[in-house]
Amino acid sequence: MTVAIAGRAPATFEIKSATLPLVALLLKSADLQTLAEELQGQFGESPEFFDNDALVVDLAGIGEADVDFDGLLKLLRAYRVVPVAIKNGSEAHKREALRAGLASADDAALTPAVSRRDREEQPQLQAPLAVTATIPATALVIDKPLRSGQQVYARGRDLVVLSMVNPGAEVIADGHIHVYAPLRGKAIAGARGDTEARIITLCLEPELVSIAGVYRTSEHPLPATLRGKPAQVRLIDDKLVMAPL
């Protein structure tokens, strides 16, 4: 005989499955001093780049090297990310990570950096609709000059600037950057790995240009055929290529 037993659901909570978009940090060295220097070089002047994004630390690149998890978490949190888990790593890593408050997430699927062309040709590479639906489809347009110390970040879209980007100012976009005026500050396109992103300006005089993490600074002067001229910057075979328009 089948007996049905009445259950009682908690009145104050429910447990459900959930998915969370994560930023992944592939750690290639356990040397925190070197990591600190390189993070400072990449993000030190972009304090708003991360917006308390949840982060998983992938330890696949460090082998059995010891990790100072307390020091690592302190370092990462200074850049406005929230470390929540590790991926890969040894059993010792997992024990130390758990002690530091990190979960183990070996089943977390990390998305490789892909170009827009790849995403268009292979829809299966796109993020779930629940995530992409929150990303603005239109470009962020800025019609006022950007002064030294100002920063604009077009998260998940292109950036169009109609006025001058002065020295000391910074423009960042996950997509393309268009500056229809002199570009004299820093321009970082493809900030989250879009290798097809481009930087286009009517007057190329930047302090720094970067696409998908590959950058060039004003320490390497531009040739006369490009400096102060309409130009575009793009990434070809992991090298920045600049050409006149």
ChimeraX attribute file (.defattr): number of C-alpha atoms within 10 A of each C-alpha:
attribute: neighborCount
match mode: 1-to-1
recipient: residues
	/A:1	3
	/A:2	4
	/A:3	5
	/A:4	6
	/A:5	6
	/A:6	6
	/A:7	6
	/A:8	6
	/A:9	8
	/A:10	8
	/A:11	6
	/A:12	5
	/A:13	7
	/A:14	7
	/A:15	6
	/A:16	5
	/A:17	4
	/A:18	5
	/A:19	8
	/A:20	7
	/A:21	11
	/A:22	18
	/A:23	18
	/A:24	20
	/A:25	16
	/A:26	16
	/A:27	14
	/A:28	13
	/A:29	15
	/A:30	19
	/A:31	15
	/A:32	15
	/A:33	12
	/A:34	11
	/A:35	17
	/A:36	15
	/A:37	11
	/A:38	12
	/A:39	14
	/A:40	13
	/A:41	11
	/A:42	12
	/A:43	13
	/A:44	15
	/A:45	14
	/A:46	19
	/A:47	12
	/A:48	14
	/A:49	21
	/A:50	16
	/A:51	11
	/A:52	13
	/A:53	17
	/A:54	17
	/A:55	19
	/A:56	25
	/A:57	22
	/A:58	21
	/A:59	22
	/A:60	15
	/A:61	14
	/A:62	17
	/A:63	13
	/A:64	14
	/A:65	14
	/A:66	14
	/A:67	18
	/A:68	15
	/A:69	19
	/A:70	13
	/A:71	12
	/A:72	18
	/A:73	19
	/A:74	11
	/A:75	17
	/A:76	17
	/A:77	13
	/A:78	11
	/A:79	20
	/A:80	16
	/A:81	19
	/A:82	19
	/A:83	24
	/A:84	18
	/A:85	22
	/A:86	25
	/A:87	23
	/A:88	19
	/A:89	20
	/A:90	15
	/A:91	10
	/A:92	12
	/A:93	21
	/A:94	19
	/A:95	14
	/A:96	17
	/A:97	22
	/A:98	15
	/A:99	12
	/A:100	14
	/A:101	15
	/A:102	19
	/A:103	17
	/A:104	20
	/A:105	16
	/A:106	13
	/A:107	8
	/A:108	15
	/A:109	10
	/A:110	14
	/A:111	12
	/A:112	8
	/A:113	13
	/A:114	15
	/A:115	15
	/A:116	15
	/A:117	11
	/A:118	14
	/A:119	13
	/A:120	11
	/A:121	10
	/A:122	10
	/A:123	9
	/A:124	10
	/A:125	13
	/A:126	15
	/A:127	13
	/A:128	11
	/A:129	8
	/A:130	9
	/A:131	12
	/A:132	12
	/A:133	10
	/A:134	9
	/A:135	11
	/A:136	13
	/A:137	11
	/A:138	10
	/A:139	18
	/A:140	18
	/A:141	13
	/A:142	14
	/A:143	11
	/A:144	11
	/A:145	16
	/A:146	21
	/A:147	15
	/A:148	13
	/A:149	13
	/A:150	16
	/A:151	21
	/A:152	19
	/A:153	21
	/A:154	22
	/A:155	19
	/A:156	20
	/A:157	20
	/A:158	24
	/A:159	26
	/A:160	21
	/A:161	23
	/A:162	17
	/A:163	16
	/A:164	21
	/A:165	28
	/A:166	21
	/A:167	19
	/A:168	17
	/A:169	22
	/A:170	27
	/A:171	25
	/A:172	26
	/A:173	30
	/A:174	22
	/A:175	28
	/A:176	25
	/A:177	29
	/A:178	24
	/A:179	23
	/A:180	18
	/A:181	18
	/A:182	22
	/A:183	31
	/A:184	21
	/A:185	26
	/A:186	22
	/A:187	28
	/A:188	26
	/A:189	33
	/A:190	29
	/A:191	24
	/A:192	18
	/A:193	18
	/A:194	22
	/A:195	24
	/A:196	19
	/A:197	25
	/A:198	26
	/A:199	26
	/A:200	25
	/A:201	25
	/A:202	19
	/A:203	21
	/A:204	26
	/A:205	25
	/A:206	24
	/A:207	21
	/A:208	19
	/A:209	26
	/A:210	23
	/A:211	32
	/A:212	22
	/A:213	17
	/A:214	17
	/A:215	16
	/A:216	17
	/A:217	13
	/A:218	14
	/A:219	8
	/A:220	9
	/A:221	13
	/A:222	16
	/A:223	8
	/A:224	8
	/A:225	11
	/A:226	18
	/A:227	15
	/A:228	18
	/A:229	17
	/A:230	21
	/A:231	19
	/A:232	20
	/A:233	22
	/A:234	23
	/A:235	21
	/A:236	10
	/A:237	7
	/A:238	12
	/A:239	12
	/A:240	16
	/A:241	12
	/A:242	17
	/A:243	13
	/A:244	16
	/A:245	12
